[in-house]
Amino acid sequence: MTVIAIVGANWGDEGKGKMTDVLAAQSSYVVRFQGGSNAGHTIINQYGKFSLHMLPSGVFYPSVTNIIGPGTALDTEVLVKELQALADRGVPKPKLYVSERAQIVLSIHRLFDELEEERLGSQGFGSTKRGIAPFYSDKYAKLGIQVADLFDPARLEKRLEQLLASKNVLLKYLYKKAPIQVSELMAQLQKEAAQLAPYVANTTEILQEAYAKGETILLEGQLGALRDPDHGIYPYSTSSSTLAGYAPVGAGLPAAAITNVIAVTKAYSSCVGAGPFVSELEGPVADELRTRGGDAGEFGATTGRPRRMGWFDAVATRYGCLMQGATEVVLTNLDVLGYLNEIPVCVAYELENGEITDKFPATNKLNTAKPIITYLSGWNCDISHITNFDDLPEQAKSYVDFIETSIGIRISTVSVGPRRDQVIHRTLK
């Protein structure tokens, strides 16, 4: 039985989409188990370039069953747009199921996200304004709307009345906005029910049966370990667990189901959003790395915001791999560093009290931490055409070996470009 979780080791933006796309070709099922439309996975294939925010990354393979699990924040509007975008560009209709237990991101969640970020101003958390924090707040306050509720009008109306009772007080007295009527949301959600109806299923039962048969299941994580609300850079985190340990819960599988955890990290650092970022670069050095990074530069797949750039952070990545329980690591974007004569790597932090540490501290200490940098030789050439690890320049191989030793987890795969075929698999020595 093969159940693989593919997750981020850092702040998100590690290149998980491409690697999920590669692994999906070998899988029977691809499952989104947490998060919503607040982060995107970029995929380049024969149909073009796509940024998926709600759909699982297996939708380009007709043989793959794609599942949006009960742990996700389901944005129906985004889902429908993405399905239409696939059809418009000639992608065969994917096999897709949506969990009847998944909960719906409502228009009021997006509204509250925008209003709160506006109220906080410079003290905000860098929200994508996709309604994620208000959604999860309502979910755990037991005010959420499940997909199954959409098909029970009497229950849905009662649930919306409970939800709006407190929301309208906040709208009136905190945000100075007009209250929202139940009838407004009912009309909208009845439309969403019709759009979702062809896809709704008991996905837990589907996956449990697939697991019992030994079929290959790929669990696709969103963002990275450092955005986890419990173990990341809280409060500059997302609102759902980004760790592989949550994957069986959010998908609907036994806790012991996962056989392999693949953590993805870049050959340098990048992130979108607020919060401490110890190895962050500024000015022309950051601009050049950002411009060279990825297929079209380092810009957020969801927001389009320029990503914050930094050198590889061994402290943060080692911690991220530890929290993910990584059994192997994929190192992406190695080709991007080919313009450098020497490559800086952050190997430790200097804390405010002068202490030098290679352990990843809590957020209060990260805010004033400074990077301790070591320098490795660059290879100063294009490696994007190379398909065998032994054919890489010695300096590039040494860089990969150094990263592997620094994080303590085997780097099994190296990506040297945005396409599916620009992947190098390393053999065990």
HULINFEN-V730256 format. One record per residue. N is the residue number from 1. PHI is phi in degrees with one decimal (none if undefined). NEAR is the number of other ideal C-beta (glycine too) atoms within 8 Angstrom. Layout:
BEGIN
n={N N}
phi={PHI PHI}
near={NEAR NEAR}
END
This chain:
BEGIN
n={1 2 3 4 5 6 7 8 9 10 11 12 13 14 15 16 17 18 19 20 21 22 23 24 25 26 27 28 29 30 31 32 33 34 35 36 37 38 39 40 41 42 43 44 45 46 47 48 49 50 51 52 53 54 55 56 57 58 59 60 61 62 63 64 65 66 67 68 69 70 71 72 73 74 75 76 77 78 79 80 81 82 83 84 85 86 87 88 89 90 91 92 93 94 95 96 97 98 99 100 101 102 103 104 105 106 107 108 109 110 111 112 113 114 115 116 117 118 119 120 121 122 123 124 125 126 127 128 129 130 131 132 133 134 135 136 137 138 139 140 141 142 143 144 145 146 147 148 149 150 151 152 153 154 155 156 157 158 159 160 161 162 163 164 165 166 167 168 169 170 171 172 173 174 175 176 177 178 179 180 181 182 183 184 185 186 187 188 189 190 191 192 193 194 195 196 197 198 199 200 201 202 203 204 205 206 207 208 209 210 211 212 213 214 215 216 217 218 219 220 221 222 223 224 225 226 227 228 229 230 231 232 233 234 235 236 237 238 239 240 241 242 243 244 245 246 247 248 249 250 251 252 253 254 255 256 257 258 259 260 261 262 263 264 265 266 267 268 269 270 271 272 273 274 275 276 277 278 279 280 281 282 283 284 285 286 287 288 289 290 291 292 293 294 295 296 297 298 299 300 301 302 303 304 305 306 307 308 309 310 311 312 313 314 315 316 317 318 319 320 321 322 323 324 325 326 327 328 329 330 331 332 333 334 335 336 337 338 339 340 341 342 343 344 345 346 347 348 349 350 351 352 353 354 355 356 357 358 359 360 361 362 363 364 365 366 367 368 369 370 371 372 373 374 375 376 377 378 379 380 381 382 383 384 385 386 387 388 389 390 391 392 393 394 395 396 397 398 399 400 401 402 403 404 405 406 407 408 409 410 411 412 413 414 415 416 417 418 419 420 421 422 423 424 425 426 427 428 429}
phi={none -120.8 -124.2 -113.4 -105.6 -114.7 -139.7 -92.0 -92.0 -126.4 -95.4 97.2 64.3 -88.0 101.8 -65.0 -58.3 -61.1 -69.8 -65.5 -60.2 -62.5 -72.6 -61.2 -61.8 -105.2 -116.2 -91.8 -134.1 -124.7 -126.7 -86.2 -115.3 -161.5 71.3 -137.2 -92.5 -84.0 -146.2 -122.8 -111.5 -91.7 -131.9 -118.4 -145.9 -66.1 -89.4 129.1 -106.9 -130.0 -116.8 -93.8 -111.2 -121.9 -74.4 -63.0 -78.1 -92.8 -70.7 -89.7 -114.0 -58.6 -81.4 -92.9 -91.5 -99.9 -131.1 -100.5 -79.8 -67.0 -84.4 -86.3 -102.3 -82.5 -99.9 -62.1 -59.5 -67.1 -57.2 -64.3 -63.1 -69.0 -62.7 -67.2 -62.9 -63.0 -62.5 -63.0 -106.4 83.6 -78.2 -56.2 -57.9 -76.4 -84.8 -134.6 -126.8 -116.3 -63.3 -66.1 -96.4 -62.6 -105.8 -94.9 -78.2 -92.4 -59.6 -69.4 -67.1 -64.5 -61.3 -66.0 -61.1 -65.9 -63.8 -72.1 -65.1 -66.2 -65.4 -73.2 59.2 -67.4 -93.8 -69.7 -107.0 74.0 -61.0 -79.6 62.9 -95.4 85.5 -68.3 -62.4 -61.4 -60.0 -68.6 -61.0 -68.9 -58.5 -83.2 -89.4 65.2 -110.3 -72.2 -111.9 -82.2 -53.9 -59.6 -65.2 -64.1 -102.9 -132.5 -54.6 -65.0 -65.6 -60.0 -61.4 -65.0 -63.2 -67.5 -61.6 -62.6 -65.1 -78.0 -55.3 -83.9 -62.9 -69.8 -63.9 -64.6 -59.2 -73.5 -97.2 -94.3 -100.9 59.2 -119.4 -70.4 -67.4 -108.3 -90.9 -56.7 -61.4 -63.3 -71.1 -59.6 -62.3 -65.8 -73.7 -66.1 -65.7 -64.5 -59.2 -66.6 -70.5 -84.3 -48.4 -66.6 -109.9 -73.0 -157.9 -83.1 -69.7 -62.1 -64.5 -59.9 -71.2 -62.9 -67.8 -63.6 -63.3 -63.1 -84.3 81.2 -76.2 -80.7 -122.3 -110.5 -100.6 -100.6 -88.0 -114.4 61.0 -143.5 -56.7 -77.8 -101.7 -69.6 -68.7 -96.7 -116.2 -101.2 -89.7 -56.0 -91.4 -87.7 -121.2 -87.5 -110.2 -128.8 -68.7 -97.7 -94.2 -61.1 -60.9 -86.6 -55.4 -62.0 -66.6 -69.3 -92.7 103.1 -124.1 -61.8 -59.0 -90.9 -70.1 -70.0 -103.7 -151.8 -116.3 -98.8 -96.8 -107.8 -143.2 -85.7 -75.3 -142.2 -112.9 -154.7 -159.9 -113.3 111.2 -82.6 117.1 -64.8 -149.4 -60.9 -91.2 -61.4 -105.8 -129.9 69.6 -59.6 -63.8 -66.8 -61.6 -67.5 -63.6 -63.7 -67.3 -79.0 -69.6 66.9 -72.1 -137.2 86.9 -93.5 -135.0 -57.4 -68.2 -95.1 -96.7 77.1 -68.7 -59.0 -73.5 -74.3 -115.9 -159.2 -76.2 -56.2 -110.9 -68.0 -65.7 -65.9 -71.8 -60.8 -64.5 -61.1 -64.7 -62.3 -68.1 -78.4 68.1 -60.2 -99.3 -158.1 -127.8 -106.7 -103.2 -103.4 61.5 -61.4 -62.1 -60.9 -81.8 -66.7 -90.8 -97.0 -74.1 -139.3 -118.9 -73.2 -135.4 -82.1 -110.6 -163.1 -117.7 -102.8 -83.6 -58.9 -83.8 91.9 -67.3 -101.4 -138.6 -108.6 -99.3 -82.4 -86.9 -70.3 -57.8 -62.4 -88.9 -66.1 -58.6 -115.2 -70.7 -119.1 -77.4 -98.7 -108.0 -117.9 -120.1 -115.2 -69.7 -84.9 -111.4 50.0 -161.1 -82.6 -116.5 -67.1 -93.8 -80.3 -118.7 -124.1 -59.1 -65.2 -86.4 -66.9 -56.6 -55.9 -65.5 -69.1 -63.1 -65.5 -63.4 -61.9 -63.2 -64.0 -61.4 -59.6 -64.1 -66.6 -94.4 76.9 -129.2 -63.8 -86.9 -88.6 -141.3 -125.3 -100.2 -122.7 168.7 -79.8 -81.2 -56.5 -84.7 -92.0 -132.7 -114.9 -96.2 -90.7 -93.7 -66.9 -95.4}
near={6 9 14 15 13 13 18 20 16 17 16 13 15 12 13 13 13 14 15 16 14 9 12 14 7 5 13 9 15 16 15 14 14 14 14 14 11 12 13 10 14 14 13 11 9 2 8 6 8 12 10 14 15 12 15 14 14 17 14 12 8 6 4 14 12 15 17 17 16 11 11 14 15 14 13 11 7 10 14 9 8 12 11 8 9 13 9 6 8 5 10 4 6 14 8 13 13 15 17 11 10 14 12 13 15 12 7 12 13 13 9 12 15 9 10 11 11 7 8 9 6 4 4 9 11 9 11 10 8 13 16 18 11 13 16 11 9 11 11 6 6 5 8 9 12 10 14 9 10 13 7 8 7 6 8 13 10 8 11 13 9 8 13 14 8 7 11 10 8 10 12 11 6 7 8 5 7 5 8 10 7 9 6 8 14 12 8 9 14 10 8 12 10 7 8 13 8 4 8 12 9 7 16 10 7 12 16 10 8 12 14 6 6 6 9 10 17 14 16 15 17 13 11 15 18 12 15 13 9 6 6 12 11 8 5 13 12 13 9 13 10 18 14 13 6 13 16 14 9 14 15 12 13 6 5 5 11 13 7 10 13 16 16 14 16 13 11 13 16 14 12 13 10 6 12 9 10 14 12 10 10 5 6 5 8 12 8 9 13 14 8 8 13 10 6 5 8 12 10 11 11 13 6 5 7 7 13 10 13 14 13 15 13 13 15 14 15 13 12 16 16 8 10 15 9 14 7 13 17 15 13 14 12 14 11 12 13 11 8 8 5 8 12 8 14 18 10 10 15 10 12 6 4 6 6 9 9 9 6 6 10 5 11 6 10 12 7 7 13 7 12 10 9 7 7 11 8 12 13 7 6 6 13 8 5 9 6 7 11 5 6 13 8 7 10 11 11 10 14 14 8 10 15 11 7 11 13 6 11 7 13 9 13 13 15 11 7 8 6 9 5 10 10 12 7 9 5 4 2}
END
